[in-house]
Amino acid sequence: MSLTKPIVLVLLALTSIATGWYLGSRANTPVVTEAAARQTPAPSTRAGVQALPAIDLTELGGATVNLQQFEGRPVVVNLWATWCPPCRREMPVLEQAAADNPDVAFVFANQAEPADMIRDFIQGEGLDLEHVLLDTDSRVARHFQAGALPTTLFFGADGKLENVHMGEVSGAQIDNYLRETQ
């Protein structure tokens, strides 16, 4: 009985150290719990002010894509990662929204993960996504000060940011944002 308390304390300390190491190893990637994402208000003060940035990202095949090349039609930029449960859950919803709205460019900017991991996730989930891009150092998330994943950015055809949604997004929310954007 006298050994139980020290063992529990050691296990708690090891768990804290392991958690700190894990989170520290993802320092370039925004990390947030689902509960915090629900409590974080969307940065709507930036909507309509910021433009689609001239940031180069990389396709899974290696080609460079500048985000501004999508201007001229509405653009939805989803910031996500394979380790993020709400990101994983919303992918089929975003896939369906992209299929239902061919006049809108849906861009899936993965945050700081290797291409093979992303490819494995997409294939494993049976997703058919166009414009899956690598944001290896989370430049888009930093540019828009997105402190949570997933974050979905809605731009008008003029390239101006219209809406920001932090946390998991539903099909109905996407439809509403797109109506406001177009």
JOSULDA-V171302 format. One record per backbone hydrogen bond with DSSP energy under -0.5 kcal/mol. NH is the residue of the N-H (numbers start at 1). CO is the residue of the C=O. If there is no record, write none. Layout:
BEGIN
nh	co
NH	CO
NH	CO
END
This chain:
BEGIN
nh	co
4	1
5	1
6	2
7	3
8	4
9	5
10	6
11	7
12	8
13	9
14	10
15	11
16	12
17	13
18	14
19	15
20	16
21	17
22	18
23	19
24	20
25	21
26	22
26	23
27	24
29	26
37	33
38	34
39	35
40	36
41	39
44	42
46	43
47	44
48	161
49	46
50	46
52	159
55	53
57	65
58	134
59	63
60	132
62	59
65	57
67	55
69	66
70	67
71	68
72	157
73	70
75	155
76	105
77	75
77	153
78	76
78	107
79	77
79	151
80	78
80	109
84	81
85	83
88	84
89	85
90	86
91	87
92	88
94	90
95	91
96	92
97	93
98	94
99	95
100	96
101	97
104	101
105	74
106	104
107	76
107	105
108	131
109	78
109	107
110	108
110	133
111	80
112	110
112	135
117	114
118	114
119	115
120	116
121	117
122	118
123	119
124	120
125	121
126	122
126	123
127	122
129	127
133	108
133	131
134	58
135	110
135	133
136	134
138	135
142	138
143	139
144	140
145	142
146	141
147	145
150	79
151	79
152	165
153	77
154	163
155	75
155	153
156	160
159	156
161	50
162	154
163	154
165	152
167	150
174	170
175	171
176	172
177	173
178	174
179	175
180	176
181	177
182	178
END
